[in-house]
Amino acid sequence: MAEHEQADQVSLSSYELGEQLNQAASLGLLEDVMDLLDRGAGVNHANKVNGMTPLHWAMLRHHTQVAKFLLSVGADPSLPRKDGLKPDELGEQQTLVFTPNYLTYPNFPHLAKSNEHIVSSKQNIENGVLLKVRLASDVEGDFYEIEAPVETCDFNSFRSLLASELSIDSGQIKKIRKLPNIIVRNEADLKRLTTGTELEVVV
């Protein structure tokens, strides 16, 4: 039993390193990317929820230098994320109305102390509130934290923001539920959301 628990801890540590690498790649922090790879992070690490790899993030955020470096050390450009998109296909996408922060996709509360230099790089969205969001179909029930300008954005833009954070198409969203059982339907509902509100997206 002890050996099994130890193996789980090693696996978790490896996964956390990979998530830190995803985070650094999304922010274009080349030195952090290099450091995390030196510490044993997998260059082709994939997030278990959306399948995003460091190369996906570098291409999505147009961090060319980071993308080139990742390719030079073995990043696989043919790996798709969960929706089938490969890194070079993300680089061709248009910029979103609201550019989400990687720290909110997904959230890393357990890594906050070790990532203070990355946290300082996060750009706040004006008039934003910090929301907790998850997919209703996620068997693990994990939440992401996202910053959303609920006072100023329209409902369709908010749906697009959630879709981007959850790596789904906005057309897949059937309803947005404020837990435990309140449906968010329009801009008026958005303006009542406050920091810490938990939302569940039904697809």
C-alpha positions as CSV (number, residue, x, y, z in Angstrom):
1,M,0.0,0.0,0.0
2,A,2.8,2.4,0.9
3,E,4.6,1.8,-2.4
4,H,1.3,2.4,-4.3
5,E,0.8,5.7,-2.4
6,Q,4.4,6.8,-3.1
7,A,3.9,6.0,-6.9
8,D,0.8,8.2,-6.9
9,Q,2.7,11.1,-5.3
10,V,5.5,10.8,-7.9
11,S,2.9,10.8,-10.6
12,L,1.1,13.9,-9.2
13,S,4.4,15.7,-8.9
14,S,5.2,15.0,-12.5
15,Y,1.7,16.2,-13.6
16,E,2.1,19.4,-11.6
17,L,5.4,20.1,-13.3
18,G,3.7,19.6,-16.6
19,E,0.9,22.0,-15.7
20,Q,3.5,24.6,-14.6
21,L,5.1,24.2,-18.0
22,N,1.8,24.7,-19.8
23,Q,1.4,27.9,-17.7
24,A,4.8,29.2,-18.5
25,A,4.4,28.5,-22.2
26,S,1.1,30.3,-22.3
27,L,2.6,33.4,-20.9
28,G,5.7,33.3,-23.1
29,L,8.1,32.8,-20.3
30,L,11.0,31.1,-22.1
31,E,13.4,31.0,-19.1
32,D,10.7,29.4,-17.0
33,V,10.0,26.9,-19.8
34,M,13.7,25.9,-19.9
35,D,13.9,25.7,-16.1
36,L,10.8,23.4,-15.8
37,L,12.1,21.1,-18.6
38,D,15.4,20.9,-16.7
39,R,13.4,19.9,-13.6
40,G,11.8,17.1,-15.4
41,A,8.6,18.4,-16.9
42,G,7.4,16.5,-20.0
43,V,7.7,18.6,-23.1
44,N,4.6,16.9,-24.5
45,H,2.6,17.1,-21.2
46,A,-1.2,17.2,-21.9
47,N,-3.8,18.6,-19.5
48,K,-6.1,15.8,-18.5
49,V,-9.2,17.9,-19.1
50,N,-8.6,19.6,-22.4
51,G,-5.5,18.0,-23.8
52,M,-3.6,21.2,-24.1
53,T,0.2,20.8,-24.4
54,P,2.9,23.5,-23.9
55,L,3.2,23.8,-27.7
56,H,-0.6,24.3,-28.0
57,W,-0.4,27.2,-25.6
58,A,2.7,28.8,-27.2
59,M,1.0,28.6,-30.6
60,L,-2.4,29.8,-29.3
61,R,-0.8,32.9,-27.7
62,H,1.6,33.5,-30.6
63,H,4.8,33.0,-28.5
64,T,7.0,32.2,-31.5
65,Q,10.2,32.0,-29.6
66,V,8.8,29.6,-27.0
67,A,7.2,27.5,-29.7
68,K,10.5,27.2,-31.7
69,F,12.3,26.2,-28.5
70,L,9.8,23.6,-27.6
71,L,10.0,22.1,-31.1
72,S,13.8,22.1,-30.8
73,V,13.7,19.9,-27.7
74,G,11.2,17.4,-28.9
75,A,7.7,18.8,-28.7
76,D,5.4,16.9,-31.0
77,P,3.4,19.2,-33.4
78,S,1.1,16.3,-34.4
79,L,-0.4,15.8,-31.0
80,P,-4.1,16.9,-30.9
81,R,-5.9,18.3,-27.9
82,K,-9.2,16.8,-26.8
83,D,-11.2,18.6,-29.5
84,G,-8.8,17.3,-32.2
85,L,-7.0,20.6,-32.9
86,K,-3.2,20.5,-33.4
87,P,-0.9,23.3,-32.2
88,D,-0.4,24.8,-35.7
89,E,-4.2,25.0,-36.1
90,L,-4.5,27.1,-32.9
91,G,-2.0,29.6,-34.2
92,E,-4.3,30.3,-37.2
93,Q,-7.3,31.2,-35.0
94,Q,-8.4,34.8,-34.6
95,T,-7.8,36.6,-31.2
96,L,-10.7,36.1,-28.9
97,V,-12.8,39.1,-27.7
98,F,-11.6,38.5,-24.2
99,T,-8.1,36.9,-24.0
100,P,-8.3,34.4,-21.0
101,N,-5.4,34.2,-18.6
102,Y,-3.7,30.8,-18.3
103,L,-3.8,30.9,-14.6
104,T,-7.5,30.5,-14.9
105,Y,-7.3,27.6,-17.4
106,P,-7.0,25.6,-15.3
107,N,-6.5,27.0,-11.8
108,F,-3.4,26.0,-9.8
109,P,-4.2,26.9,-6.1
110,H,-1.8,24.2,-4.9
111,L,1.1,25.8,-6.9
112,A,0.5,29.4,-6.0
113,K,3.5,29.8,-3.7
114,S,6.0,28.3,-6.2
115,N,4.7,30.4,-9.0
116,E,4.6,33.9,-7.6
117,H,6.8,35.2,-10.4
118,I,4.3,33.8,-12.9
119,V,1.3,35.1,-11.0
120,S,2.8,38.6,-11.2
121,S,2.7,38.3,-15.0
122,K,-1.1,37.8,-15.1
123,Q,-3.0,40.6,-16.7
124,N,-6.2,41.6,-15.0
125,I,-9.4,42.2,-17.0
126,E,-10.9,45.6,-16.3
127,N,-14.1,45.4,-14.1
128,G,-13.6,41.7,-13.8
129,V,-14.8,39.3,-11.1
130,L,-13.1,36.0,-10.3
131,L,-15.5,33.1,-11.1
132,K,-15.2,29.3,-10.6
133,V,-16.3,27.3,-13.6
134,R,-16.6,23.6,-14.4
135,L,-18.2,21.3,-17.0
136,A,-21.3,19.6,-15.6
137,S,-20.1,16.4,-17.3
138,D,-16.7,16.5,-15.7
139,V,-16.6,13.3,-13.6
140,E,-13.9,14.8,-11.3
141,G,-15.8,18.0,-10.7
142,D,-12.8,20.2,-10.9
143,F,-13.3,24.0,-11.1
144,Y,-11.3,26.5,-13.2
145,E,-11.0,30.1,-12.1
146,I,-11.7,32.7,-14.7
147,E,-11.7,36.5,-14.6
148,A,-14.7,37.9,-16.5
149,P,-15.9,41.5,-17.1
150,V,-19.5,40.7,-16.1
151,E,-20.4,44.4,-15.8
152,T,-19.5,45.3,-19.4
153,C,-19.7,42.2,-21.6
154,D,-22.8,40.8,-23.3
155,F,-24.2,37.3,-22.8
156,N,-22.9,35.9,-26.0
157,S,-19.3,37.2,-25.3
158,F,-19.5,35.6,-21.9
159,R,-20.5,32.3,-23.4
160,S,-17.6,32.6,-25.8
161,L,-15.2,33.2,-22.9
162,L,-16.5,30.2,-21.0
163,A,-16.2,28.1,-24.1
164,S,-12.6,29.2,-24.6
165,E,-11.6,28.4,-21.0
166,L,-13.2,25.0,-21.2
167,S,-11.9,24.1,-24.6
168,I,-15.3,23.6,-26.1
169,D,-17.4,25.3,-28.9
170,S,-19.8,28.0,-27.6
171,G,-22.5,26.3,-29.7
172,Q,-22.2,23.3,-27.4
173,I,-23.4,25.2,-24.3
174,K,-27.0,24.3,-23.5
175,K,-27.2,26.2,-20.2
176,I,-25.0,28.0,-17.6
177,R,-26.0,27.1,-14.0
178,K,-25.1,29.2,-11.0
179,L,-24.7,26.5,-8.3
180,P,-26.7,25.0,-6.8
181,N,-29.6,25.5,-9.1
182,I,-30.0,29.0,-10.7
183,I,-29.8,29.4,-14.5
184,V,-27.8,32.4,-15.9
185,R,-29.7,33.6,-18.9
186,N,-28.8,37.2,-19.8
187,E,-26.7,40.3,-19.0
188,A,-28.8,41.2,-15.9
189,D,-27.9,37.8,-14.5
190,L,-24.3,38.3,-15.3
191,K,-24.2,41.6,-13.4
192,R,-25.3,39.7,-10.3
193,L,-22.3,37.4,-10.3
194,T,-19.7,38.1,-7.7
195,T,-16.2,36.9,-7.0
196,G,-16.2,33.3,-5.9
197,T,-19.5,32.4,-7.6
198,E,-19.5,28.8,-8.8
199,L,-20.8,28.1,-12.3
200,E,-21.5,24.9,-14.1
201,V,-21.7,24.6,-17.9
202,V,-24.0,22.1,-19.3
203,V,-23.2,20.8,-22.9
